[in-house]
Amino acid sequence: MSESENSKQQRHKKRMQARKEIVDSGIANALEERGIAIVYTGDGKGKTTAAVGTVTRALGYGYKVVVGQFIKGVWECGEKNLLSQLDPEIYPLQWHEMGTDFTWETQDFEADKAAALALWEKLKAALADESVYLVVMDELTYALNYKWLDKTEVVAAIQNRPREQSVIITGRGAKQYLMDVADTVTEMKSHKHAFENGVSARKGVEW
């Protein structure tokens, strides 16, 4: 090895060691064991996908999971198609939907609100159930921003959930009060999207 290559190798080794020390320090300081609240928001793609990925992770360990979808419930979903085939005795998953033919042009506020409230009652029960390891409230931000649900009640249920339970909230336009109650907030940012160039959503990739 030449002197130049050796010097480069030494610099790389030092950078990796410094990085390892940062990671090790973070792990050493993360001493609290409890469930966490996660918010996935922003205008980019992948919020629900990230949440469902965590669902499969929890199910893989045999944990009980409850999912509630406020907007996408009437859409076909590849992830749901797969998860619905799992043996519930081995992979304890409950998947609830709002159950209305919601569209962005809907004029039936009361029907949508009633459906959202019915779904919320199921999720509220899950948030109080110590046997539930993970609760996912997909597109909850819309239900709150459209004032279908009472934000004070929702925040209280999240804050008062069992200590070991984690919760994931998804949807665009998450308000500050949701971010404040969360332990982790990730904003998905769209820099480019195929749809903007006339490419339709791809089955098995985007839904």
C-alpha positions as CSV (number, residue, x, y, z in Angstrom):
1,M,0.0,0.0,0.0
2,S,1.4,3.4,-1.0
3,E,1.8,6.2,1.6
4,S,-1.1,8.1,0.0
5,E,-3.4,5.0,0.2
6,N,-2.3,4.4,3.7
7,S,-3.1,8.0,4.7
8,K,-6.5,7.8,3.1
9,Q,-7.2,4.5,4.9
10,Q,-6.2,6.1,8.3
11,R,-8.5,9.1,7.7
12,H,-11.3,6.8,6.8
13,K,-10.7,4.7,9.9
14,K,-10.7,7.8,12.1
15,R,-14.0,9.0,10.6
16,M,-15.6,5.6,11.1
17,Q,-14.4,5.5,14.7
18,A,-15.7,8.9,15.4
19,R,-19.1,7.9,13.9
20,K,-19.1,4.8,16.0
21,E,-18.5,6.8,19.2
22,I,-21.4,9.0,18.4
23,V,-23.7,6.0,17.8
24,D,-22.5,4.3,20.9
25,S,-23.0,7.4,23.0
26,G,-26.6,7.7,21.8
27,I,-27.3,4.1,22.6
28,A,-25.7,4.4,26.1
29,N,-27.9,7.5,26.8
30,A,-31.1,5.9,25.6
31,L,-32.0,4.2,28.9
32,E,-35.7,4.7,29.1
33,E,-37.9,1.7,28.0
34,R,-41.4,2.7,26.9
35,G,-43.6,2.9,23.9
36,I,-43.3,5.9,21.6
37,A,-45.5,8.1,19.5
38,I,-44.5,8.7,15.9
39,V,-45.9,11.2,13.4
40,Y,-45.3,10.8,9.6
41,T,-46.4,14.0,7.9
42,G,-45.5,16.2,4.9
43,D,-46.5,16.3,1.2
44,G,-44.2,13.4,0.1
45,K,-45.0,9.8,-0.6
46,G,-44.4,7.1,1.9
47,K,-46.2,8.0,5.1
48,T,-48.6,5.0,5.1
49,T,-45.9,2.8,3.7
50,A,-43.6,3.6,6.6
51,A,-46.4,2.9,9.1
52,V,-47.3,-0.4,7.5
53,G,-43.7,-1.4,7.5
54,T,-43.6,-1.0,11.3
55,V,-46.8,-3.0,11.5
56,T,-45.1,-6.0,9.8
57,R,-42.1,-5.5,12.1
58,A,-44.3,-5.7,15.2
59,L,-46.3,-8.6,13.9
60,G,-43.0,-10.4,13.1
61,Y,-42.4,-10.5,16.9
62,G,-45.9,-11.7,17.6
63,Y,-47.1,-8.4,19.0
64,K,-50.8,-7.3,18.8
65,V,-51.4,-4.5,16.3
66,V,-54.5,-2.3,15.6
67,V,-54.7,-0.2,12.4
68,G,-57.4,2.3,11.6
69,Q,-57.6,4.1,8.2
70,F,-59.6,7.3,8.1
71,I,-59.3,8.1,4.3
72,K,-57.9,5.2,2.3
73,G,-60.3,2.6,3.7
74,V,-62.3,2.1,0.5
75,W,-59.1,1.9,-1.7
76,E,-57.5,-1.4,-2.6
77,C,-54.2,-1.7,-0.7
78,G,-51.5,-4.3,-1.5
79,E,-50.2,-4.3,2.0
80,K,-53.7,-5.0,3.4
81,N,-54.2,-7.8,0.9
82,L,-51.1,-9.5,2.1
83,L,-51.6,-9.0,5.8
84,S,-55.2,-10.1,5.7
85,Q,-54.0,-13.6,4.7
86,L,-52.0,-14.0,7.9
87,D,-53.2,-16.4,10.6
88,P,-54.6,-14.1,13.3
89,E,-53.7,-16.6,16.0
90,I,-50.0,-16.1,15.1
91,Y,-50.0,-12.6,13.8
92,P,-52.7,-10.7,15.9
93,L,-53.7,-7.9,13.6
94,Q,-57.0,-5.8,13.6
95,W,-57.5,-3.6,10.5
96,H,-60.4,-1.1,10.7
97,E,-61.6,1.3,8.0
98,M,-63.7,4.4,8.0
99,G,-66.1,2.6,5.7
100,T,-67.6,5.4,3.7
101,D,-67.2,6.3,0.0
102,F,-65.2,9.4,0.9
103,T,-64.0,11.5,-1.9
104,W,-62.2,14.9,-1.8
105,E,-65.3,16.5,-3.3
106,T,-67.7,15.0,-0.7
107,Q,-70.5,17.2,0.5
108,D,-71.8,14.9,3.2
109,F,-69.9,16.2,6.2
110,E,-72.2,14.5,8.8
111,A,-71.9,11.1,7.2
112,D,-68.1,11.3,7.1
113,K,-68.0,12.6,10.6
114,A,-70.2,9.8,11.9
115,A,-68.0,7.2,10.1
116,A,-64.8,8.8,11.5
117,L,-66.3,8.8,15.0
118,A,-67.2,5.1,14.8
119,L,-63.6,4.3,13.7
120,W,-62.3,6.5,16.5
121,E,-64.2,4.6,19.1
122,K,-62.4,1.4,18.0
123,L,-59.0,3.1,18.1
124,K,-59.7,4.8,21.4
125,A,-60.5,1.3,22.9
126,A,-57.2,0.1,21.4
127,L,-55.3,3.0,23.0
128,A,-56.6,1.9,26.4
129,D,-55.8,-1.8,25.9
130,E,-52.6,-2.9,27.5
131,S,-52.5,-6.0,25.3
132,V,-52.1,-3.8,22.1
133,Y,-48.5,-3.2,21.3
134,L,-48.9,-0.8,18.3
135,V,-51.8,1.4,17.2
136,V,-51.6,3.0,13.7
137,M,-54.0,5.9,12.9
138,D,-53.6,6.4,9.2
139,E,-54.6,9.8,7.8
140,L,-55.7,10.9,11.3
141,T,-54.6,14.4,10.4
142,Y,-57.5,14.8,8.0
143,A,-60.0,13.6,10.5
144,L,-58.7,16.2,12.9
145,N,-58.3,19.0,10.4
146,Y,-61.8,18.4,9.1
147,K,-63.0,18.6,12.7
148,W,-64.6,15.1,12.5
149,L,-62.9,14.4,15.8
150,D,-62.2,16.4,19.0
151,K,-58.5,17.1,19.1
152,T,-58.5,17.4,22.9
153,E,-59.9,13.9,23.3
154,V,-57.5,12.4,20.7
155,V,-54.4,14.0,22.4
156,A,-55.6,12.8,25.8
157,A,-56.0,9.2,24.6
158,I,-52.5,9.3,23.1
159,Q,-50.9,10.7,26.2
160,N,-52.8,8.3,28.6
161,R,-52.2,5.1,26.6
162,P,-50.4,2.2,28.3
163,R,-46.7,2.8,28.9
164,E,-45.5,0.0,26.7
165,Q,-47.8,0.9,23.7
166,S,-46.5,2.7,20.7
167,V,-48.7,4.8,18.3
168,I,-48.1,5.9,14.7
169,I,-50.0,8.9,13.2
170,T,-49.9,9.6,9.5
171,G,-51.2,12.3,7.2
172,R,-50.4,15.6,5.6
173,G,-50.7,18.9,7.6
174,A,-50.0,17.6,11.1
175,K,-50.6,20.5,13.5
176,Q,-48.2,21.5,16.1
177,Y,-50.2,19.9,18.9
178,L,-49.8,16.5,17.3
179,M,-46.1,17.1,16.9
180,D,-45.8,18.1,20.5
181,V,-47.3,14.9,21.7
182,A,-45.0,12.8,19.5
183,D,-41.6,11.5,20.4
184,T,-40.5,11.2,16.7
185,V,-41.7,13.4,13.9
186,T,-40.7,12.8,10.3
187,E,-41.7,15.1,7.4
188,M,-41.9,13.4,4.0
189,K,-40.8,15.9,1.4
190,S,-41.7,15.5,-2.3
191,H,-39.0,16.8,-4.6
192,K,-40.3,15.0,-7.7
193,H,-43.3,12.7,-8.4
194,A,-44.1,10.6,-11.5
195,F,-47.7,11.7,-11.3
196,E,-46.7,15.3,-12.1
197,N,-45.3,14.0,-15.5
198,G,-48.5,12.1,-16.4
199,V,-47.5,8.7,-15.0
200,S,-50.3,6.9,-13.2
201,A,-49.9,5.3,-9.8
202,R,-48.4,1.9,-10.2
203,K,-50.2,-1.1,-8.7
204,G,-47.9,-3.0,-6.4
205,V,-45.6,0.0,-6.1
206,E,-47.8,2.9,-4.9
207,W,-50.9,1.0,-3.8
